Amino acid sequence: MRPILTFMILMAALGTLAAGAAVAPLFELPAPTGPHAIGTTSWRLTDRARRETFVEGGGFRQVEVIAWYPAAPAAASRRGERAPYLRAGIVEVQGLARRLGSPAAFDGLAGVRTHAELDAKPAATPGKLPVLVFSHGYTGIPSSYTALLEDLASHGYAVLSILHPYEGAAATLEDGRVVSHLDAAGELRKPIRDVLGEWASEDDTMAEVTRQTDDASQVRLLRKYLAGLPQTDLVVRRWVDDTKLVLDRLAALPANSPGGRLAARLDLSRIGLFGHSMGGVTAGQFCSEDRRCKAGLNFDGIPQYGSMIDRSLGRPFLMVYSARPGRAGASDAIYRRGASPYIRVDVRDTLHLDFSDMVLWGGPVREHPMLGKLAPERITGITRAIVHEFFDQELLGRRSKLLAGKPVYPEVTVRLIPPPAR
């Protein structure tokens, strides 16, 4: 399985499922663990400095943001409507359902509701909110990270989830159209096929990197591989620019809009970046370029694409490895050079998709070898704890027992990796 959460790879793994498979049962999102009520809202931005290259005559680049944040108590809200799980509707998972040969495979997800109130007023207290910026996996399903994002909001964070259009399962443009990584014929868009083609040798290359016992050999192999990824480099650049757009435009959101009211409550001196797969790679690249990032975290995005191998990060970075064969440690030679400090976390008995809500879905996702052996509730709790405690430590100054190596979860190994000897 490739290092990036790609819808194509997910569909290919499920492609042999017989037509007529049973519809996945409804599931209930696990309750958030923090003390705050949760609100959610969304907005869309147009970047008039960039043209959209995914469609002919596509105009300017547009980016959607879905925000999760501590909300005022329910009695102070105006609507009280809980947000749907699938923010773009059932279209977000229909491509996967068609690939399964069962159009109704994920219809049950349409009835799932989150714990967050739509357009709720942000909490007035305590002080301003630390900010976490999240990116999904490449061609991933943005709503499939909801359990993690709303849990972080319940602990006092404002989380800005960026939907990168045409490279995720669904993003809504300003005119209301929903676009995805699939074209009108239901096939992967050509730019995405070009990216996936660059990864043909990645499994073998990363296995070779992890077999090396010295830092210099790992760096040599990584440099050679990264030098042959021009289309992948374009993805990283595009997603980093999307991220910069979102942060740059916060002050320009209309003051009386739900997004504008949230923006007024943000503490932009405490910003963390994180993501899954390509989203985690984007976090690393952004943090190496933009001083607004105070700490970054990557869930299983291997290897670290982009120019980070030649840049000094100079701030804390945490890499979470699943137990995929031949992958653990593949990016250590990059992160240990620039992060300060570099924290490595390994979670045993997991695979790439375990860091998303897909572990909770059941049905065909659970029936195929795409998920690890940990119980859904267990890995969901571990995923939440890693992110929450890392950013509490690095943005709020609260020491983490988990990241200090205390045996909080036997499945989790934490290591502080020193820089290479000079």
Residue pairs with C-beta under 8 A, 6 or more apart in sequence:
1 9
1 13
1 203
1 324
1 351
1 352
1 370
2 9
2 196
2 199
2 202
2 203
3 199
3 202
3 206
3 277
3 300
3 301
3 302
3 303
3 327
3 352
4 137
4 138
4 199
4 277
4 278
4 281
4 301
5 136
5 137
5 138
5 139
5 140
5 276
5 277
5 278
5 352
5 353
5 356
6 137
6 138
6 139
6 140
6 196
7 95
7 96
7 139
7 140
7 141
7 169
7 181
8 139
8 181
8 188
8 192
8 196
10 96
10 353
10 370
11 95
11 96
11 99
11 100
13 368
13 369
13 370
14 96
14 99
14 100
14 364
14 365
14 368
14 370
15 99
17 100
17 101
17 102
17 364
17 367
17 368
18 101
19 101
19 102
20 101
20 102
21 100
21 101
21 102
21 105
21 363
21 364
22 102
22 363
23 102
23 104
23 105
23 106
23 107
23 108
23 363
24 105
24 106
24 108
24 109
24 361
24 362
24 363
24 364
24 365
25 108
25 362
25 363
26 108
26 109
26 111
26 112
27 108
27 112
27 360
27 361
27 362
28 112
29 85
29 112
29 113
29 114
29 115
29 146
29 147
29 150
29 357
29 360
30 147
30 360
30 377
30 380
31 115
32 38
32 115
32 150
32 151
32 153
32 154
33 151
33 154
33 155
33 384
34 151
34 152
34 153
34 154
34 155
34 156
35 154
35 155
36 70
36 71
36 123
36 153
36 154
36 155
36 156
37 70
37 71
37 72
37 73
37 74
37 117
37 120
37 123
37 154
38 68
38 69
38 70
38 71
38 114
38 115
38 116
38 117
38 120
38 150
38 153
38 154
39 68
39 69
39 70
39 71
39 72
39 77
39 116
39 117
39 118
39 119
39 120
39 121
39 122
39 153
39 262
40 66
40 67
40 68
40 69
40 83
40 114
40 116
40 117
40 118
40 119
40 120
40 150
40 153
41 66
41 67
41 118
41 119
41 120
41 258
41 259
41 262
42 64
42 65
42 66
42 67
42 87
42 172
42 259
43 64
43 65
43 67
43 253
43 257
43 258
43 259
44 62
44 63
44 64
44 65
44 172
44 173
44 174
45 62
45 63
45 64
45 65
45 245
45 246
45 249
46 60
46 61
46 62
46 174
47 60
47 61
47 62
47 63
47 241
47 242
47 245
48 60
50 60
50 61
50 241
51 58
51 59
51 60
51 61
52 58
52 59
52 60
52 61
52 62
52 165
52 166
53 191
54 165
54 166
54 167
54 189
54 191
55 166
61 165
61 241
61 242
61 245
62 165
62 173
62 174
63 162
63 163
63 164
63 165
63 171
63 242
63 245
63 246
64 162
64 163
64 165
64 171
64 172
64 173
65 160
65 161
65 162
65 163
65 246
65 259
66 87
66 142
66 160
66 161
66 163
67 158
67 159
67 160
67 161
67 259
67 262
68 116
68 149
68 150
68 152
68 153
68 158
68 159
68 161
69 122
69 123
69 129
69 153
69 157
69 158
69 159
69 262
69 265
70 122
70 123
70 129
70 153
70 154
70 156
70 157
70 158
71 77
71 116
71 117
71 120
71 121
71 122
71 123
72 120
72 121
72 122
72 123
72 124
74 80
74 117
76 121
77 117
77 120
77 121
78 119
78 121
79 117
79 118
79 119
79 120
80 117
81 117
81 118
82 113
82 114
82 115
82 116
82 117
82 118
83 113
83 114
83 116
83 117
83 118
84 110
84 112
84 113
84 114
85 109
85 112
85 113
85 114
85 143
85 146
86 92
86 93
86 109
86 110
86 112
86 143
87 142
87 143
87 170
87 172
88 142
88 143
88 170
88 171
88 172
88 178
89 110
89 170
89 178
90 106
90 107
90 109
90 110
91 170
91 178
91 180
92 141
92 142
92 143
92 169
92 170
92 178
93 105
93 106
93 109
93 141
93 169
94 103
94 106
95 169
95 180
95 182
95 186
96 105
96 106
96 141
96 169
97 103
97 104
97 105
97 106
97 107
98 186
100 364
102 364
105 363
105 364
106 361
106 363
109 361
114 146
114 150
115 150
115 154
116 150
116 153
119 258
121 261
122 129
122 158
122 261
122 262
122 265
123 129
123 265
126 156
127 267
128 265
128 266
128 267
129 156
129 157
129 158
129 265
129 266
129 267
130 156
130 157
130 158
130 267
130 270
130 271
130 272
130 391
130 395
130 396
131 157
131 158
131 159
131 160
131 266
131 267
131 268
131 270
131 271
131 272
132 152
132 157
132 158
132 159
132 160
132 271
132 272
132 273
132 274
132 387
132 391
133 159
133 160
133 162
133 243
133 246
133 247
133 271
133 272
133 273
133 274
133 283
134 145
134 149
134 159
134 160
134 161
134 162
134 274
134 275
134 279
135 161
135 162
135 164
135 239
135 243
135 275
135 276
135 278
135 279
135 280
135 282
135 283
136 142
136 144
136 145
136 161
136 162
136 163
136 164
136 168
136 275
136 276
136 277
136 279
137 275
137 276
137 277
137 278
137 279
137 301
137 356
138 167
138 195
138 235
138 277
138 278
139 167
139 168
139 169
139 181
139 188
139 192
140 168
140 169
140 276
140 277
140 278
140 279
140 356
141 168
141 169
141 170
141 356
141 358
142 161
142 163
142 168
142 169
142 170
142 171
143 170
143 357
144 356
144 357
144 358
145 161
145 276
145 356
145 357
146 357
147 357
147 360
147 380
147 384
148 355
148 357
148 380
148 383
148 384
148 387
149 159
149 161
151 384
151 388
152 159
152 384
152 387
152 388
152 391
153 159
155 388
155 392
157 391
158 262
158 265
158 266
160 246
162 239
162 242
162 243
162 246
163 170
163 171
163 172
164 171
164 238
164 239
164 242
165 171
165 173
165 179
166 179
166 180
166 181
166 189
166 191
167 181
167 192
167 235
167 238
167 239
168 180
168 181
169 180
169 181
170 178
170 179
170 180
171 178
171 179
171 180
172 178
172 179
173 179
181 188
181 189
181 192
182 188
182 189
183 189
188 196
191 231
194 231
195 231
195 232
195 235
197 231
198 228
198 229
198 230
198 231
198 232
199 232
201 225
202 225
202 303
203 326
205 221
205 225
206 302
206 303
206 326
206 327
206 330
207 325
207 326
208 221
209 218
209 221
209 222
209 303
209 330
209 333
210 326
210 327
210 328
210 329
210 330
212 218
212 221
215 333
215 336
215 420
218 332
218 333
219 309
219 333
219 334
222 303
222 309
222 333
222 334
223 309
225 303
226 303
226 305
226 306
226 309
229 305
232 305
233 305
233 306
235 278
235 305
236 278
236 281
236 282
236 285
236 305
236 306
237 306
239 278
239 279
239 282
240 282
240 285
240 286
240 289
240 306
243 273
243 282
243 286
244 286
244 290
247 268
247 271
247 290
247 292
250 263
250 266
250 268
251 263
253 259
253 260
253 263
254 260
255 261
255 264
268 292
269 294
270 294
270 395
270 396
271 292
271 293
271 294
272 293
272 294
272 295
272 296
272 297
272 391
272 394
272 395
273 282
273 283
273 286
273 287
273 293
273 295
273 296
273 297
274 280
274 283
274 296
274 297
274 298
274 299
274 387
274 391
275 281
275 282
275 283
275 297
275 298
275 299
275 301
276 299
276 300
276 301
276 355
276 356
277 299
277 300
277 301
277 352
278 301
278 305
279 299
279 301
280 297
280 298
280 299
280 300
280 301
280 319
280 320
281 298
281 301
281 304
281 305
281 306
283 293
283 296
283 297
283 298
284 296
284 298
284 301
284 304
284 306
284 308
284 313
284 317
284 335
285 304
285 305
285 306
285 307
285 308
286 293
286 296
287 293
287 295
287 296
287 313
287 315
287 317
288 306
288 307
288 308
288 311
288 312
288 313
288 338
289 311
293 315
294 315
294 316
294 394
294 395
295 315
295 316
295 317
295 318
295 390
295 391
295 394
295 395
296 313
296 315
296 316
296 317
296 318
297 317
297 318
297 319
297 320
297 386
297 387
297 390
297 391
298 304
298 317
298 318
298 319
298 320
298 331
299 320
299 355
299 383
300 320
300 321
300 322
300 324
300 327
300 352
300 355
302 321
302 327
302 330
302 331
303 330
303 331
303 334
304 331
304 334
304 335
308 334
308 335
308 338
309 334
309 337
311 338
312 337
312 338
313 335
313 338
313 339
313 340
314 338
314 339
314 340
315 339
315 340
316 339
316 340
316 341
316 343
316 390
316 394
317 335
317 338
317 339
317 342
317 343
318 342
318 343
318 344
318 345
318 386
318 390
318 403
319 331
319 332
319 335
319 342
319 343
319 344
319 345
320 345
320 346
320 347
320 355
320 386
321 327
321 328
321 329
321 344
321 345
321 346
321 347
322 328
322 347
322 350
322 351
322 352
322 354
322 355
322 372
323 346
323 347
323 348
323 349
323 350
323 351
323 372
324 351
324 352
328 346
329 344
332 342
332 344
332 417
333 420
335 342
335 344
335 417
336 342
336 417
336 418
336 419
336 420
337 419
337 420
341 416
341 417
342 416
342 417
342 419
343 390
343 403
343 414
343 415
343 416
343 417
344 414
344 415
344 416
344 417
345 386
345 403
345 412
345 413
345 414
345 415
346 412
346 413
346 415
347 354
347 374
347 379
347 382
347 411
347 412
348 411
348 412
348 413
349 372
349 373
349 374
349 411
350 372
350 373
350 374
350 379
350 411
351 369
351 370
351 371
351 372
352 370
353 359
353 365
353 370
353 371
354 371
354 372
354 374
354 379
354 383
355 379
355 383
357 380
358 365
358 370
358 371
359 371
359 374
359 376
359 379
359 380
360 376
360 380
365 371
372 379
374 382
374 411
378 411
382 409
382 411
382 412
385 402
385 408
385 409
386 402
386 412
389 400
389 401
389 402
389 403
390 400
390 403
392 398
392 400
393 399
393 400
393 403
401 408
402 408
402 409
402 412
402 414
403 414
404 414
405 414
